[in-house]
């Protein structure tokens, strides 16, 4: 299956996944985004947050799932 059909299927699956994520985001575990490796910096009225450990964890899980689908 090549051409625009495959592109539309992949785009549709991506939009479906994004919609499900937006819909169920309030029900995600509260510890996700507050892992020990996440960087938080607060000084006065300024705050900076970068979820480094969360990004690494999600990347590893997503890579494993995609690896399973390729097999």
DRENVO-670224 format. One record per residue (C-alpha): residue number from 1; x, y, z; residue in one letter. Coordinates in nm, 2 decimals. Layout:
<pts>
+-----+--------+--------+--------+---------+
: num :      u :      v :      w : residuo :
+-----+--------+--------+--------+---------+
: NUM :      X :      Y :      Z :       a :
...
+-----+--------+--------+--------+---------+
</pts>
This chain:
<pts>
+-----+--------+--------+--------+---------+
: num :      u :      v :      w : residuo :
+-----+--------+--------+--------+---------+
:   1 :   0.00 :   0.00 :   0.00 :       x :
:   2 :   0.17 :   0.32 :  -0.12 :       x :
:   3 :   0.08 :   0.67 :  -0.21 :       x :
:   4 :  -0.16 :   0.90 :  -0.05 :       x :
:   5 :  -0.38 :   0.63 :   0.09 :       x :
:   6 :  -0.11 :   0.52 :   0.34 :       x :
:   7 :  -0.04 :   0.88 :   0.43 :       x :
:   8 :  -0.41 :   0.94 :   0.51 :       x :
:   9 :  -0.42 :   0.63 :   0.72 :       x :
:  10 :  -0.12 :   0.72 :   0.92 :       x :
:  11 :  -0.24 :   1.08 :   0.96 :       x :
:  12 :  -0.58 :   0.95 :   1.07 :       x :
:  13 :  -0.42 :   0.72 :   1.33 :       x :
:  14 :  -0.21 :   1.01 :   1.46 :       x :
:  15 :  -0.51 :   1.24 :   1.49 :       x :
:  16 :  -0.70 :   0.96 :   1.67 :       x :
:  17 :  -0.42 :   0.91 :   1.92 :       x :
:  18 :  -0.39 :   1.28 :   1.98 :       x :
:  19 :  -0.76 :   1.31 :   2.04 :       x :
:  20 :  -0.76 :   1.02 :   2.28 :       x :
:  21 :  -0.47 :   1.17 :   2.47 :       x :
:  22 :  -0.64 :   1.51 :   2.50 :       x :
:  23 :  -0.96 :   1.34 :   2.61 :       x :
:  24 :  -0.80 :   1.12 :   2.87 :       x :
:  25 :  -0.52 :   1.35 :   2.98 :       x :
:  26 :  -0.68 :   1.45 :   3.32 :       x :
:  27 :  -0.70 :   1.08 :   3.41 :       x :
:  28 :  -0.32 :   1.01 :   3.36 :       x :
:  29 :  -0.13 :   0.92 :   3.67 :       x :
:  30 :  -0.02 :   1.22 :   3.88 :       x :
:  31 :   0.33 :   1.08 :   3.91 :       x :
:  32 :   0.38 :   1.11 :   3.54 :       x :
:  33 :   0.56 :   1.44 :   3.50 :       x :
:  34 :   0.69 :   1.45 :   3.86 :       x :
:  35 :   0.97 :   1.19 :   3.84 :       x :
:  36 :   1.30 :   1.23 :   4.03 :       x :
:  37 :   1.49 :   1.33 :   3.71 :       x :
:  38 :   1.26 :   1.61 :   3.61 :       x :
:  39 :   1.41 :   1.96 :   3.63 :       x :
:  40 :   1.23 :   2.23 :   3.83 :       x :
:  41 :   1.37 :   2.57 :   3.90 :       x :
:  42 :   1.18 :   2.85 :   4.09 :       x :
:  43 :   1.30 :   3.19 :   4.18 :       x :
:  44 :   1.06 :   3.46 :   4.28 :       x :
:  45 :   0.79 :   3.50 :   4.01 :       x :
:  46 :   0.99 :   3.29 :   3.76 :       x :
:  47 :   0.95 :   2.92 :   3.73 :       x :
:  48 :   1.11 :   2.67 :   3.48 :       x :
:  49 :   1.01 :   2.31 :   3.45 :       x :
:  50 :   1.16 :   2.05 :   3.21 :       x :
:  51 :   1.03 :   1.69 :   3.24 :       x :
:  52 :   1.36 :   1.52 :   3.14 :       x :
:  53 :   1.30 :   1.19 :   3.31 :       x :
:  54 :   0.94 :   1.18 :   3.19 :       x :
:  55 :   1.05 :   1.24 :   2.83 :       x :
:  56 :   1.31 :   0.96 :   2.86 :       x :
:  57 :   1.06 :   0.72 :   3.00 :       x :
:  58 :   0.79 :   0.79 :   2.74 :       x :
:  59 :   1.06 :   0.77 :   2.47 :       x :
:  60 :   1.17 :   0.42 :   2.59 :       x :
:  61 :   0.81 :   0.30 :   2.61 :       x :
:  62 :   0.72 :   0.43 :   2.27 :       x :
:  63 :   1.03 :   0.29 :   2.12 :       x :
:  64 :   0.95 :  -0.05 :   2.26 :       x :
:  65 :   0.59 :  -0.04 :   2.14 :       x :
:  66 :   0.70 :   0.06 :   1.79 :       x :
:  67 :   0.97 :  -0.22 :   1.80 :       x :
:  68 :   0.69 :  -0.47 :   1.88 :       x :
:  69 :   0.48 :  -0.35 :   1.58 :       x :
:  70 :   0.77 :  -0.39 :   1.34 :       x :
:  71 :   0.83 :  -0.75 :   1.42 :       x :
+-----+--------+--------+--------+---------+
</pts>
